[in-house]
Amino acid sequence: MTIQDFDILDASALHVDYAQQICEEMASSAKARGTGIAQRSPEYVANKMLEGKAVIALHKDGTWAGFCYIETWSHGDFVANSGLIVNPEFRKVGLAKAIKQKVFELSRKKYPEAKIFGLTTGLAVMKINSELGYEPVTYSELTQDEDFWKGCRSCVNYDILTAKGRKNCLCTAMLWDPIDKQKQEEERVKKLTHKATLLERIESALKGSVKVFTLAITSLITLIG
């Protein structure tokens, strides 16, 4: 089985019947890991599909294989790609990475100016986030929207979060900032332009040296002759 055996799609009304199964697997996965995630109802998940704010993976035979959805906070200034889950039957084929890539692209399309962030305890998700360009940050750099933090109440680690004044918890915070990425790209282009200018100068100097050398040889031959 390979990633080519799956279709990774923007979820829609066609997929709402999968909501119950998705929520059950989210809860089962959290329990197995011994760490918490904000619980979501089938109605909530189905609504994300109807809003065009979710990605679903299906096996070619129609079996549900994976899911992730988009949440917005602080009036759209922050976007979270949440609820990433892969059907245990289809793990180890790269679905998590493919789904994260797809939902990241959807987030950038719908909210091009938003900061995209995530909280996770999973090393695999951290690795995927890093490959997408996310960087570890402190909780203070995330949205301070109260509704976001209320969503953590169903997590088994919520007491830890509140005891630490929401400054940190067991989850690692990661952020993709479009402004920072734009600055990094501008700096990269600036460096490339600088290198190109240096190469042009070196090339010009070499051509000048060759020309001088050629004239010198020509003059010497003329003198000898």
N, C-alpha and C positions, 0 to 999 in steps of 0.2 A: 504494500500500500504506500502511495506517495501523495504529495500535495496536489498532484494533478487529478486525483480521484475526487476532489472537492470543488464546489462552487462557493466563492466568498462574495456575498452580495450585500448591497444596502437593503436592510430589512424594510418590510412594508406590510400592508394589510394582509398580504398573502401568507404571512408567517406568524400571525398572532396565535394560532393553535399550538405553537411550540412554547408559549410563555410559561405554562405550568411546569413542563419538563425542565426548562431552563432554571426556574426558581428552585426546584427541588434539587437539582444538581449543584447549584450555588451553595445551598445550605449544607448539603452532604459533604461537599469539598471543604468548606470552612471547618466543619466538625472534624473531619479526618486530619486536617492540618493542625488542629488545636488552636487556631487563630481565628479572629472574627472578621467578618465583613458586614457592611451595612446591609441588612436584609431588605429585599424588595418583593413586592407582591406580584402575582401574575398580571394583575391589572396595570400596575406601574410599567412592567416590562412591555406589555402589549401596547401601551400608550406611546412608549418610546419608538416602537416600530411604526405606529401610525403617524408619528410626527416626523419620520425620516431621520431619526437620531440614533440609529443602531445599525450594527453589522451582524449578519448571521452567516454561518458556514454550514453547508449541507453536503452530505455525501451524494454521489451521483444517483444512488438509489432513493434519495429523498430523506434519509435519516438525518436528524439534527446532529451537528457535529461541534458547533461552537458559537459563541455570542459575545458581544460587547456593546455598550451603549454610551451615549454622550450626555453629559449634564453641564449646564451653564450656571455660573455664579457671578455675583457682583455686576449685574446688568450686562452680562455677556463679556466682561473683561477677562474672566477665567473660564476655562473649559476643562472638564475632567473626562477621561476615557475610563469608564467604570465597569464593574461587573464582568470582567473577562473570565470566561469559563470555557473549557473544552470537554466534550463528552469523553469519559475515561476510555471508551472503546476505540477512540481515534487519537489518543495521545502519542507523542514521540514521532510525529510525521511533519512537524513544523507549522501546525495550525495556529498556535498561539501567536507566533511571530507574524504570520500572514494576516491574521485578524487584526492585530495591533496596527500593522502597516495600513490596512484598509480603513480602520476607524480614525487613524491619525489623518489620513488624506481627506476623509469626510469632514473631520473637524476643521482642517485648514480651509476647506472649500466653503463651509458654512460660516465659519468665524475666523476670517483671515487675520484679524488684528488681536485675537485673544491669546492669552498665555495658556498653554496646555499643561496640566499637572496631574500627578497621580500619587497616591499613597499605597504602598505595598510592603508586604513582608516576604514576598517570593523572590528568590534570587534569579530565577529564570525571567521573571517580568522585569526586574531591574536591568538585566543584561539586554533585553529587547529594547527597553526604554533608552538605554545608553546608545544603542546602535541607531536609534531614531533621532538622537541628538539631545535627549533630556539630560539634565545635570542635577546632581543632588543639591538640595537647598534646605534651609531651616524652615520650620513651620511658619515663621513670621512672613515669609515670602509668598505664602499661599493666600487664597482668598480668606478674608475674615468674615465672610457672610455667615451669619448665625445659622441659617438653614442648612448650610453644608455640614457644620459641626454637629448639628442635631441628628444628622444622618448616621453619625457614629454611635449613637446611643444603643443600637442593637448589637454592637460589637462587644465581644467578651472582654476586650481590653479598655473599654470606655472609662472605667475607674482610674486606670493608669493615666489616660489622657487628661482627665480633669484634675487629678492629683498633681500633675505637672503643669497646670495652668495652660494647657494646650500648646506648650512650647515644644514638646516632643512626645513620642510614644514608641511602640514597637515597630510601627510602620516607618519606612524610609520615604521621605518626600522628594519628588523629582519634578523638574520644571523645564518646559520648552518655551523660551521667550522669543517671539518674532523680532522684537527690537534688537535684542542681543545677537540673534542670528544674522540680522541684516548688517549690523556693525561688523561682525566677524567676516561676513562675505565681502564687505567693502574693504576691510583690512587685507583680506586675501588678494583681492583684485589690485589693490594699491601695491602690494609686495610684488605681484607678478609684473605689473607695469614698470616698477622700479628695476626689476631684474632684466626686463626686456630692454629698457633704456640703457642699462649698463652694458648689455651684450651688443647693442648697436654702437655704443661708444668704442668698445673694444674692437669690434669689427672695423669701424671707421679708422681707428688708430692703426690696426694691422694693415689695412689697405694703404694708408698713408706711408707706413714704413716700407711696404713693398714698393711703392711708387718711388720713394727716395732711394731705396736700394737699387732699383732698376736704372734710375737716372745716373747714379754713381757708377755703376758698371758700364753704362753706355759711355759716360765721360772718360772712364779709364781706358776703354777700348779705343776711343777716339785718340787719346793721347799716345797710346802705344802704337797705334797705326800711323 
